[in-house]
Structure formats: C-alpha cells, structure tokens
C-alpha cells in the first residue's frame, strides 16, 4: 500500500504542476523554483511532515520534497549562528541528496544529445 500512496501523491503533484505549466503563464523554471520555495515554507511550518509520513517517496522526490529536505537541514542544528553555519547545517542534512542530483545531472549531460 505504501507504493500506491507514493504513486498517487507523486502523480498528483506532477499533474498539478503540469496543469500550471500548460494552462498558466509560468515557465518550467519558474514552477521549479516555486516548488522548492513552497517545500521550504511548508517544511518550516511543519505542514509537509504529515504529508511525507503518509506519501513517503511520493512527497519527497518532487522538487517540493527537495525544499522540504533543505528546511529540515536548517532546523536540524540547534542554533546555527550566521549565514555560513546555517548553510553548512542545510548541506550536512541534505548534502547526499544534492550530490546525487549533481551527479545525475552530469551523467545525463554526458549521455544525452542536446537539441539545436
């Protein structure tokens, strides 16, 4: 049942984002940035936690989930002092995810043929 919930939640998020891109005047980059900010805000507010508990990977794999993990990283340290320590706290918590994204993007860039 966990897979079904993840599929439904992730599919619903992706469908909503696709509708926003198709019907609205948003660019894909604008929607992507907004999803990260949305995830950070909901992560700091504690609203995203119950959704992650219910949906699992369906909530953490979209870009809103990346924002959620960044917020969790900032809240993991008791009281980081200053901008640099806050950034370090974020990437200690979400660094593996960020490294996976960078490595996957690099591999895709090497193997895919660009248009144009």
N, CA, C and O atoms as a GROMACS GRO file, in nm:
protein
  464
    1UNK      N    1   0.081  -0.119   0.000
    1UNK     CA    2   0.000   0.000   0.000
    1UNK      C    3   0.086   0.126   0.000
    1UNK      O    4   0.044   0.231  -0.048
    2UNK      N    5   0.208   0.114   0.055
    2UNK     CA    6   0.300   0.228   0.059
    2UNK      C    7   0.333   0.275  -0.083
    2UNK      O    8   0.343   0.396  -0.108
    3UNK      N    9   0.350   0.181  -0.174
    3UNK     CA   10   0.382   0.217  -0.313
    3UNK      C   11   0.264   0.287  -0.380
    3UNK      O   12   0.283   0.379  -0.460
    4UNK      N   13   0.146   0.245  -0.349
    4UNK     CA   14   0.025   0.306  -0.408
    4UNK      C   15   0.012   0.450  -0.360
    4UNK      O   16  -0.016   0.540  -0.440
    5UNK      N   17   0.032   0.472  -0.229
    5UNK     CA   18   0.025   0.609  -0.176
    5UNK      C   19   0.132   0.698  -0.238
    5UNK      O   20   0.106   0.813  -0.273
    6UNK      N   21   0.253   0.645  -0.251
    6UNK     CA   22   0.362   0.723  -0.312
    6UNK      C   23   0.330   0.755  -0.457
    6UNK      O   24   0.353   0.868  -0.502
    7UNK      N   25   0.278   0.659  -0.530
    7UNK     CA   26   0.243   0.681  -0.670
    7UNK      C   27   0.132   0.784  -0.683
    7UNK      O   28   0.140   0.874  -0.767
    8UNK      N   29   0.030   0.773  -0.600
    8UNK     CA   30  -0.082   0.867  -0.608
    8UNK      C   31  -0.039   1.009  -0.570
    8UNK      O   32  -0.076   1.105  -0.637
    9UNK      N   33   0.039   1.022  -0.463
    9UNK     CA   34   0.082   1.154  -0.418
    9UNK      C   35   0.177   1.218  -0.519
    9UNK      O   36   0.158   1.334  -0.557
   10UNK      N   37   0.278   1.144  -0.563
   10UNK     CA   38   0.372   1.198  -0.661
   10UNK      C   39   0.305   1.227  -0.794
   10UNK      O   40   0.334   1.329  -0.857
   11UNK      N   41   0.215   1.139  -0.836
   11UNK     CA   42   0.143   1.162  -0.961
   11UNK      C   43   0.052   1.283  -0.954
   11UNK      O   44   0.041   1.358  -1.050
   12UNK      N   45  -0.012   1.302  -0.840
   12UNK     CA   46  -0.099   1.418  -0.822
   12UNK      C   47  -0.018   1.548  -0.824
   12UNK      O   48  -0.057   1.645  -0.888
   13UNK      N   49   0.095   1.548  -0.753
   13UNK     CA   50   0.182   1.667  -0.756
   13UNK      C   51   0.228   1.698  -0.897
   13UNK      O   52   0.225   1.813  -0.940
   14UNK      N   53   0.272   1.596  -0.968
   14UNK     CA   54   0.320   1.617  -1.105
   14UNK      C   55   0.209   1.662  -1.198
   14UNK      O   56   0.231   1.746  -1.286
   15UNK      N   57   0.090   1.609  -1.181
   15UNK     CA   58  -0.024   1.650  -1.264
   15UNK      C   59  -0.061   1.796  -1.238
   15UNK      O   60  -0.091   1.870  -1.332
   16UNK      N   61  -0.060   1.836  -1.113
   16UNK     CA   62  -0.090   1.975  -1.079
   16UNK      C   63   0.014   2.069  -1.140
   16UNK      O   64  -0.021   2.172  -1.197
   17UNK      N   65   0.140   2.032  -1.128
   17UNK     CA   66   0.247   2.115  -1.186
   17UNK      C   67   0.234   2.122  -1.338
   17UNK      O   68   0.253   2.228  -1.397
   18UNK      N   69   0.202   2.010  -1.401
   18UNK     CA   70   0.186   2.010  -1.547
   18UNK      C   71   0.070   2.099  -1.589
   18UNK      O   72   0.079   2.169  -1.690
   19UNK      N   73  -0.039   2.097  -1.514
   19UNK     CA   74  -0.152   2.186  -1.543
   19UNK      C   75  -0.113   2.333  -1.527
   19UNK      O   76  -0.153   2.417  -1.607
   20UNK      N   77  -0.035   2.363  -1.424
   20UNK     CA   78   0.011   2.501  -1.405
   20UNK      C   79   0.097   2.545  -1.523
   20UNK      O   80   0.083   2.658  -1.570
   21UNK      N   81   0.184   2.458  -1.570
   21UNK     CA   82   0.270   2.493  -1.685
   21UNK      C   83   0.186   2.507  -1.812
   21UNK      O   84   0.206   2.601  -1.888
   22UNK      N   85   0.094   2.413  -1.834
   22UNK     CA   86   0.015   2.415  -1.958
   22UNK      C   87  -0.089   2.527  -1.962
   22UNK      O   88  -0.106   2.591  -2.066
   23UNK      N   89  -0.157   2.550  -1.853
   23UNK     CA   90  -0.269   2.646  -1.851
   23UNK      C   91  -0.227   2.786  -1.808
   23UNK      O   92  -0.293   2.884  -1.844
   24UNK      N   93  -0.120   2.796  -1.733
   24UNK     CA   94  -0.078   2.925  -1.681
   24UNK      C   95   0.028   2.990  -1.767
   24UNK      O   96   0.062   2.941  -1.875
   25UNK      N   97   0.078   3.100  -1.719
   25UNK     CA   98   0.182   3.173  -1.790
   25UNK      C   99   0.317   3.152  -1.723
   25UNK      O  100   0.409   3.232  -1.740
   26UNK      N  101   0.328   3.045  -1.649
   26UNK     CA  102   0.452   3.013  -1.579
   26UNK      C  103   0.548   2.939  -1.671
   26UNK      O  104   0.505   2.859  -1.754
   27UNK      N  105   0.674   2.966  -1.658
   27UNK     CA  106   0.775   2.888  -1.729
   27UNK      C  107   0.809   2.766  -1.645
   27UNK      O  108   0.787   2.768  -1.524
   28UNK      N  109   0.863   2.662  -1.705
   28UNK     CA  110   0.903   2.546  -1.624
   28UNK      C  111   1.005   2.582  -1.516
   28UNK      O  112   1.000   2.527  -1.406
   29UNK      N  113   1.096   2.673  -1.547
   29UNK     CA  114   1.196   2.713  -1.446
   29UNK      C  115   1.129   2.787  -1.330
   29UNK      O  116   1.167   2.768  -1.215
   30UNK      N  117   1.032   2.870  -1.361
   30UNK     CA  118   0.959   2.942  -1.256
   30UNK      C  119   0.881   2.847  -1.166
   30UNK      O  120   0.876   2.866  -1.044
   31UNK      N  121   0.821   2.748  -1.227
   31UNK     CA  122   0.747   2.648  -1.148
   31UNK      C  123   0.843   2.567  -1.062
   31UNK      O  124   0.814   2.538  -0.946
   32UNK      N  125   0.958   2.530  -1.118
   32UNK     CA  126   1.055   2.452  -1.042
   32UNK      C  127   1.105   2.530  -0.921
   32UNK      O  128   1.111   2.477  -0.810
   33UNK      N  129   1.141   2.655  -0.941
   33UNK     CA  130   1.186   2.738  -0.830
   33UNK      C  131   1.077   2.758  -0.726
   33UNK      O  132   1.103   2.756  -0.606
   34UNK      N  133   0.954   2.776  -0.773
   34UNK     CA  134   0.842   2.794  -0.681
   34UNK      C  135   0.817   2.668  -0.599
   34UNK      O  136   0.782   2.677  -0.481
   35UNK      N  137   0.834   2.552  -0.660
   35UNK     CA  138   0.815   2.427  -0.586
   35UNK      C  139   0.917   2.411  -0.474
   35UNK      O  140   0.883   2.365  -0.365
   36UNK      N  141   1.041   2.449  -0.500
   36UNK     CA  142   1.143   2.440  -0.396
   36UNK      C  143   1.109   2.535  -0.281
   36UNK      O  144   1.116   2.497  -0.164
   37UNK      N  145   1.073   2.659  -0.315
   37UNK     CA  146   1.036   2.756  -0.212
   37UNK      C  147   0.913   2.709  -0.136
   37UNK      O  148   0.907   2.721  -0.013
   38UNK      N  149   0.815   2.656  -0.207
   38UNK     CA  150   0.693   2.601  -0.147
   38UNK      C  151   0.728   2.491  -0.048
   38UNK      O  152   0.673   2.486   0.063
   39UNK      N  153   0.818   2.401  -0.087
   39UNK     CA  154   0.860   2.292   0.002
   39UNK      C  155   0.933   2.342   0.125
   39UNK      O  156   0.915   2.288   0.234
   40UNK      N  157   1.016   2.447   0.108
   40UNK     CA  158   1.086   2.504   0.222
   40UNK      C  159   0.987   2.566   0.320
   40UNK      O  160   0.995   2.543   0.441
   41UNK      N  161   0.894   2.644   0.267
   41UNK     CA  162   0.796   2.709   0.355
   41UNK      C  163   0.709   2.607   0.429
   41UNK      O  164   0.685   2.621   0.549
   42UNK      N  165   0.662   2.506   0.357
   42UNK     CA  166   0.581   2.403   0.423
   42UNK      C  167   0.664   2.318   0.519
   42UNK      O  168   0.613   2.270   0.621
   43UNK      N  169   0.792   2.299   0.487
   43UNK     CA  170   0.880   2.226   0.578
   43UNK      C  171   0.905   2.300   0.707
   43UNK      O  172   0.902   2.241   0.815
   44UNK      N  173   0.929   2.432   0.696
   44UNK     CA  174   0.949   2.512   0.817
   44UNK      C  175   0.820   2.521   0.899
   44UNK      O  176   0.825   2.524   1.022
   45UNK      N  177   0.708   2.524   0.831
   45UNK     CA  178   0.580   2.534   0.901
   45UNK      C  179   0.534   2.403   0.963
   45UNK      O  180   0.438   2.402   1.041
   46UNK      N  181   0.600   2.293   0.930
   46UNK     CA  182   0.560   2.162   0.982
   46UNK      C  183   0.440   2.103   0.911
   46UNK      O  184   0.389   1.999   0.953
   47UNK      N  185   0.395   2.166   0.804
   47UNK     CA  186   0.278   2.119   0.731
   47UNK      C  187   0.314   2.001   0.641
   47UNK      O  188   0.231   1.914   0.617
   48UNK      N  189   0.437   1.999   0.591
   48UNK     CA  190   0.478   1.894   0.497
   48UNK      C  191   0.508   1.762   0.567
   48UNK      O  192   0.504   1.656   0.504
   49UNK      N  193   0.536   1.766   0.697
   49UNK     CA  194   0.570   1.643   0.771
   49UNK      C  195   0.462   1.536   0.765
   49UNK      O  196   0.494   1.421   0.736
   50UNK      N  197   0.334   1.568   0.792
   50UNK     CA  198   0.232   1.464   0.783
   50UNK      C  199   0.216   1.410   0.641
   50UNK      O  200   0.187   1.292   0.621
   51UNK      N  201   0.234   1.497   0.541
   51UNK     CA  202   0.224   1.453   0.402
   51UNK      C  203   0.336   1.355   0.369
   51UNK      O  204   0.313   1.255   0.301
   52UNK      N  205   0.458   1.383   0.416
   52UNK     CA  206   0.571   1.292   0.396
   52UNK      C  207   0.547   1.160   0.469
   52UNK      O  208   0.577   1.054   0.416
   53UNK      N  209   0.493   1.167   0.589
   53UNK     CA  210   0.465   1.044   0.664
   53UNK      C  211   0.362   0.957   0.591
   53UNK      O  212   0.371   0.835   0.596
   54UNK      N  213   0.266   1.019   0.525
   54UNK     CA  214   0.163   0.944   0.454
   54UNK      C  215   0.211   0.898   0.317
   54UNK      O  216   0.193   0.782   0.281
   55UNK      N  217   0.273   0.989   0.239
   55UNK     CA  218   0.305   0.960   0.099
   55UNK      C  219   0.445   0.904   0.078
   55UNK      O  220   0.471   0.844  -0.027
   56UNK      N  221   0.534   0.920   0.171
   56UNK     CA  222   0.670   0.868   0.157
   56UNK      C  223   0.743   0.932   0.040
   56UNK      O  224   0.751   1.055   0.031
   57UNK      N  225   0.795   0.849  -0.049
   57UNK     CA  226   0.873   0.899  -0.162
   57UNK      C  227   0.788   0.982  -0.259
   57UNK      O  228   0.844   1.063  -0.333
   58UNK      N  229   0.660   0.965  -0.260
   58UNK     CA  230   0.573   1.047  -0.344
   58UNK      C  231   0.574   1.193  -0.304
   58UNK      O  232   0.540   1.280  -0.384
   59UNK      N  233   0.611   1.220  -0.179
   59UNK     CA  234   0.620   1.358  -0.131
   59UNK      C  235   0.763   1.410  -0.132
   59UNK      O  236   0.784   1.531  -0.147
   60UNK      N  237   0.861   1.322  -0.115
   60UNK     CA  238   0.999   1.368  -0.104
   60UNK      C  239   1.074   1.373  -0.236
   60UNK      O  240   1.177   1.441  -0.244
   61UNK      N  241   1.028   1.304  -0.338
   61UNK     CA  242   1.102   1.302  -0.464
   61UNK      C  243   1.076   1.422  -0.555
   61UNK      O  244   1.168   1.463  -0.626
   62UNK      N  245   0.957   1.482  -0.558
   62UNK     CA  246   0.940   1.602  -0.640
   62UNK      C  247   1.023   1.718  -0.584
   62UNK      O  248   1.079   1.707  -0.475
   63UNK      N  249   1.030   1.827  -0.657
   63UNK     CA  250   1.110   1.941  -0.614
   63UNK      C  251   1.062   2.001  -0.483
   63UNK      O  252   1.142   2.058  -0.408
   64UNK      N  253   0.935   1.990  -0.454
   64UNK     CA  254   0.886   2.038  -0.324
   64UNK      C  255   0.949   1.958  -0.211
   64UNK      O  256   0.971   2.010  -0.102
   65UNK      N  257   0.977   1.832  -0.236
   65UNK     CA  258   1.045   1.749  -0.138
   65UNK      C  259   1.189   1.791  -0.117
   65UNK      O  260   1.240   1.782  -0.005
   66UNK      N  261   1.254   1.838  -0.222
   66UNK     CA  262   1.391   1.890  -0.208
   66UNK      C  263   1.390   2.013  -0.118
   66UNK      O  264   1.477   2.027  -0.031
   67UNK      N  265   1.293   2.101  -0.137
   67UNK     CA  266   1.280   2.216  -0.050
   67UNK      C  267   1.253   2.174   0.094
   67UNK      O  268   1.306   2.233   0.189
   68UNK      N  269   1.172   2.072   0.110
   68UNK     CA  270   1.142   2.018   0.243
   68UNK      C  271   1.270   1.970   0.311
   68UNK      O  272   1.291   1.998   0.429
   69UNK      N  273   1.354   1.897   0.238
   69UNK     CA  274   1.479   1.847   0.297
   69UNK      C  275   1.574   1.961   0.331
   69UNK      O  276   1.646   1.953   0.430
   70UNK      N  277   1.574   2.067   0.250
   70UNK     CA  278   1.658   2.182   0.283
   70UNK      C  279   1.610   2.247   0.412
   70UNK      O  280   1.691   2.285   0.497
   71UNK      N  281   1.479   2.260   0.428
   71UNK     CA  282   1.424   2.316   0.552
   71UNK      C  283   1.457   2.227   0.671
   71UNK      O  284   1.492   2.278   0.778
   72UNK      N  285   1.446   2.096   0.655
   72UNK     CA  286   1.478   2.005   0.764
   72UNK      C  287   1.625   2.016   0.803
   72UNK      O  288   1.660   2.006   0.921
   73UNK      N  289   1.711   2.037   0.704
   73UNK     CA  290   1.853   2.053   0.734
   73UNK      C  291   1.880   2.179   0.813
   73UNK      O  292   1.964   2.178   0.903
   74UNK      N  293   1.812   2.286   0.780
   74UNK     CA  294   1.831   2.411   0.854
   74UNK      C  295   1.777   2.398   0.996
   74UNK      O  296   1.829   2.462   1.088
   75UNK      N  297   1.675   2.316   1.016
   75UNK     CA  298   1.617   2.301   1.150
   75UNK      C  299   1.686   2.192   1.231
   75UNK      O  300   1.661   2.178   1.351
   76UNK      N  301   1.774   2.112   1.168
   76UNK     CA  302   1.839   2.001   1.238
   76UNK      C  303   1.940   2.051   1.342
   76UNK      O  304   1.953   1.991   1.448
   77UNK      N  305   2.010   2.157   1.311
   77UNK     CA  306   2.108   2.214   1.405
   77UNK      C  307   2.034   2.290   1.513
   77UNK      O  308   1.934   2.356   1.485
   78UNK      N  309   2.082   2.283   1.637
   78UNK     CA  310   2.012   2.353   1.744
   78UNK      C  311   1.998   2.504   1.720
   78UNK      O  312   1.886   2.555   1.720
   79UNK      N  313   2.107   2.572   1.699
   79UNK     CA  314   2.102   2.716   1.672
   79UNK      C  315   2.226   2.755   1.591
   79UNK      O  316   2.325   2.800   1.648
   80UNK      N  317   2.219   2.740   1.461
   80UNK     CA  318   2.334   2.784   1.383
   80UNK      C  319   2.346   2.936   1.390
   80UNK      O  320   2.246   3.008   1.384
   81UNK      N  321   2.468   2.983   1.404
   81UNK     CA  322   2.491   3.127   1.415
   81UNK      C  323   2.553   3.176   1.285
   81UNK      O  324   2.665   3.141   1.251
   82UNK      N  325   2.478   3.256   1.216
   82UNK     CA  326   2.530   3.316   1.094
   82UNK      C  327   2.488   3.241   0.969
   82UNK      O  328   2.439   3.128   0.974
   83UNK      N  329   2.509   3.308   0.858
   83UNK     CA  330   2.468   3.257   0.728
   83UNK      C  331   2.547   3.133   0.688
   83UNK      O  332   2.490   3.038   0.635
   84UNK      N  333   2.678   3.133   0.714
   84UNK     CA  334   2.762   3.021   0.672
   84UNK      C  335   2.728   2.895   0.753
   84UNK      O  336   2.719   2.786   0.696
   85UNK      N  337   2.708   2.909   0.882
   85UNK     CA  338   2.674   2.792   0.964
   85UNK      C  339   2.537   2.736   0.930
   85UNK      O  340   2.515   2.615   0.935
   86UNK      N  341   2.443   2.825   0.894
   86UNK     CA  342   2.310   2.778   0.853
   86UNK      C  343   2.321   2.699   0.723
   86UNK      O  344   2.260   2.594   0.708
   87UNK      N  345   2.399   2.751   0.628
   87UNK     CA  346   2.421   2.679   0.501
   87UNK      C  347   2.489   2.546   0.523
   87UNK      O  348   2.454   2.447   0.459
   88UNK      N  349   2.586   2.542   0.613
   88UNK     CA  350   2.654   2.416   0.643
   88UNK      C  351   2.558   2.316   0.706
   88UNK      O  352   2.564   2.196   0.676
   89UNK      N  353   2.468   2.364   0.792
   89UNK     CA  354   2.369   2.274   0.853
   89UNK      C  355   2.277   2.216   0.748
   89UNK      O  356   2.243   2.098   0.753
   90UNK      N  357   2.235   2.299   0.653
   90UNK     CA  358   2.147   2.252   0.546
   90UNK      C  359   2.214   2.142   0.467
   90UNK      O  360   2.152   2.039   0.441
   91UNK      N  361   2.339   2.160   0.428
   91UNK     CA  362   2.404   2.063   0.342
   91UNK      C  363   2.461   1.944   0.417
   91UNK      O  364   2.492   1.842   0.354
   92UNK      N  365   2.475   1.953   0.547
   92UNK     CA  366   2.508   1.831   0.623
   92UNK      C  367   2.389   1.736   0.621
   92UNK      O  368   2.406   1.615   0.617
   93UNK      N  369   2.271   1.792   0.624
   93UNK     CA  370   2.149   1.711   0.627
   93UNK      C  371   2.108   1.667   0.488
   93UNK      O  372   2.072   1.550   0.468
   94UNK      N  373   2.111   1.758   0.390
   94UNK     CA  374   2.062   1.729   0.255
   94UNK      C  375   2.175   1.716   0.154
   94UNK      O  376   2.151   1.716   0.033
   95UNK      N  377   2.297   1.705   0.201
   95UNK     CA  378   2.412   1.700   0.111
   95UNK      C  379   2.414   1.579   0.020
   95UNK      O  380   2.449   1.590  -0.098
   96UNK      N  381   2.376   1.463   0.071
   96UNK     CA  382   2.375   1.342  -0.012
   96UNK      C  383   2.273   1.355  -0.125
   96UNK      O  384   2.299   1.314  -0.238
   97UNK      N  385   2.158   1.412  -0.094
   97UNK     CA  386   2.057   1.434  -0.197
   97UNK      C  387   2.108   1.531  -0.302
   97UNK      O  388   2.090   1.510  -0.422
   98UNK      N  389   2.171   1.638  -0.258
   98UNK     CA  390   2.225   1.738  -0.350
   98UNK      C  391   2.335   1.676  -0.437
   98UNK      O  392   2.340   1.702  -0.557
   99UNK      N  393   2.422   1.596  -0.378
   99UNK     CA  394   2.529   1.530  -0.454
   99UNK      C  395   2.471   1.434  -0.559
   99UNK      O  396   2.522   1.426  -0.670
  100UNK      N  397   2.366   1.362  -0.523
  100UNK     CA  398   2.300   1.273  -0.618
  100UNK      C  399   2.242   1.350  -0.736
  100UNK      O  400   2.252   1.308  -0.850
  101UNK      N  401   2.181   1.465  -0.706
  101UNK     CA  402   2.123   1.547  -0.813
  101UNK      C  403   2.231   1.599  -0.906
  101UNK      O  404   2.215   1.596  -1.028
  102UNK      N  405   2.341   1.646  -0.851
  102UNK     CA  406   2.450   1.697  -0.933
  102UNK      C  407   2.512   1.585  -1.017
  102UNK      O  408   2.536   1.603  -1.136
  103UNK      N  409   2.536   1.470  -0.955
  103UNK     CA  410   2.595   1.358  -1.028
  103UNK      C  411   2.501   1.306  -1.137
  103UNK      O  412   2.545   1.275  -1.248
  104UNK      N  413   2.373   1.297  -1.106
  104UNK     CA  414   2.275   1.254  -1.207
  104UNK      C  415   2.263   1.351  -1.322
  104UNK      O  416   2.251   1.310  -1.437
  105UNK      N  417   2.268   1.479  -1.293
  105UNK     CA  418   2.262   1.581  -1.399
  105UNK      C  419   2.386   1.574  -1.487
  105UNK      O  420   2.377   1.588  -1.609
  106UNK      N  421   2.501   1.553  -1.424
  106UNK     CA  422   2.625   1.542  -1.501
  106UNK      C  423   2.622   1.419  -1.591
  106UNK      O  424   2.662   1.426  -1.707
  107UNK      N  425   2.574   1.306  -1.539
  107UNK     CA  426   2.564   1.184  -1.620
  107UNK      C  427   2.466   1.203  -1.735
  107UNK      O  428   2.492   1.157  -1.846
  108UNK      N  429   2.356   1.270  -1.710
  108UNK     CA  430   2.258   1.297  -1.816
  108UNK      C  431   2.319   1.388  -1.922
  108UNK      O  432   2.294   1.369  -2.041
  109UNK      N  433   2.398   1.486  -1.880
  109UNK     CA  434   2.461   1.577  -1.976
  109UNK      C  435   2.561   1.503  -2.064
  109UNK      O  436   2.578   1.537  -2.181
  110UNK      N  437   2.628   1.404  -2.008
  110UNK     CA  438   2.725   1.328  -2.085
  110UNK      C  439   2.661   1.231  -2.183
  110UNK      O  440   2.716   1.205  -2.290
  111UNK      N  441   2.546   1.178  -2.148
  111UNK     CA  442   2.486   1.073  -2.229
  111UNK      C  443   2.376   1.120  -2.325
  111UNK      O  444   2.344   1.050  -2.420
  112UNK      N  445   2.319   1.237  -2.300
  112UNK     CA  446   2.208   1.284  -2.383
  112UNK      C  447   2.258   1.381  -2.490
  112UNK      O  448   2.350   1.459  -2.467
  113UNK      N  449   2.196   1.376  -2.604
  113UNK     CA  450   2.232   1.466  -2.713
  113UNK      C  451   2.142   1.589  -2.704
  113UNK      O  452   2.019   1.576  -2.706
  114UNK      N  453   2.201   1.709  -2.694
  114UNK     CA  454   2.118   1.830  -2.683
  114UNK      C  455   2.051   1.865  -2.814
  114UNK      O  456   2.100   1.830  -2.921
  115UNK      N  457   1.938   1.934  -2.804
  115UNK     CA  458   1.870   1.983  -2.923
  115UNK      C  459   1.943   2.106  -2.976
  115UNK      O  460   2.008   2.179  -2.900
  116UNK      N  461   1.933   2.127  -3.104
  116UNK     CA  462   1.985   2.252  -3.159
  116UNK      C  463   2.104   2.243  -3.234
  116UNK      O  464   2.154   2.345  -3.283
   0.00000   0.00000   0.00000
